[in-house]
Amino acid sequence: MGNEHRKSLPVRKLLGSYLQFFHAFHFVFFAIGLSIGVIISLYCRSFIFKLQTTSNLSSSSTLSPSKSLLLLPPPLSTSPELLPLLDSGNDTSNVEAQSLLVHNMDDDLELFWRASFVPRIRDFPYNRVPKVAFMFLTKGPIPLAPLWELFFKGHQGLYNIYVHPHPSYVESWPENSVFYGTRIPSKQVEWGKPTMIDAERRLVASALLDFSNERFVLLSETCIPLFNFTTIYNYLMNSNKSFIASYDDPRKVGRGRYNPQMDPTITISDWRKGSQWFEVNRKLAIEIVSDAKYYPIFKKHCSPPCYMDEHYIPTLVNIIGAGDNWNRSVTWVDWSKSGPHPGRFGRNSVSDEFLNRIRFGTNGTCDGDDTNTTSSMCFLFARKFMPDTLRPLLQIAPILLGSIS
């Protein structure tokens, strides 16, 4: 037995050493595994952070750093009506050199995308006062601005103004002017070209960014109001339809401008003509800026002698919402003279008798109105008043802006 006991000692020692090695190996393996796990975890967290950062940067890569925008709606404590912009970093201390902008988006695609947002809940979580958006498409200055100043006076909170001038035009509105800070990023416009519609859509989209705007009226620098603000505001707000002239003109200047290459997306039976000076509700305004089906067809196949400003929106509303349109314009122009442009009026043309004929001269159903209702007031604005009409217009302003409410 002694010999057997002595023989088993090396075996026991060997077994003990093996067990010690085995435990040590397990400990080392565990330590290595734990270290690898910690390293992988830290790496993954770092990778996800970098990925998120890269994604955020790439999503705003189409904008310059000075023109970044918030992608999410603002908290109600800031401004519930506007999609706010981050500080553009522009120096607006010198208004002569740079005008204040309503927003700083010069990318139409992004502007139209943002403007097409529609809340799915109709009830607003704040006290929303519906406003009229007055959109001025101008070449440069607004010579009749003093008349408009009188028109808007005392009605803050019921309107917004948006101005689209030539991009090279430098303006200088005093801070107490209703036109101060109303300019939007503009681009060059050519008469009869798609750029005219681009400018109109740019104005509508800019106005849509403010959820309080309910009605949208397109004006030029030669337009004047025919009634006071309260009358026009109530007239528009009490209407459940838009005011767009849209009619089938069988003549060469109507159907004769239709391009058969538009078929089948736009057929000859869809084709309409009308004045570019429209007034629309919010529903149709959203359709105008979000249209990606008919606009490209017009842009490709409607060029002079086909004029997009006379056909695109009249045809669009005929296709997508003729039942929501009064089928007439609320802006009066004089087409009594032959030619491609309406008549213009100078200072010698302006009188209260002349303006009253425009304001109350229908004595029946408004032209183009598809209802049986009669009204003596069909037009709210008039066009083609030259700069020298300002003085006589201001003289009769108490009559022009004081009647009816």
Secondary structure, DSSP 8 states (H G I E B T S, - for coil): -HHHHHHHHHHHHHHHHHHHHHHHHHHHHHHHHHHHHHHHHHHHHHHHHHHHHHHHHHHTTTS-GGG-B-SS---TTT-SSB--B-------S-TTTS--BS-----HHHHHHHHT---SS-S-SS----EEEEEEE-SS--TTHHHHHHHHTT-TTSEEEEEE--TT------TTSTTTT-B-------TTSHHHHHHHHHHHHHHHTBTTEEEEEEEETT-EESS-HHHHHHHHHT-SSBB---B---STTTGGG--GGGTTTS-TTT--B--S--EEEHHHHHHHHH--SSHHHHHHH--TTS-HHHHHHHHHHHHH-GGGB-SS-SEE----S-SSS---B-GGG--HHHHHHHHH---BS-TT--SS--BS---SEE--B-GGGHHHHHHTHHHHTTS--
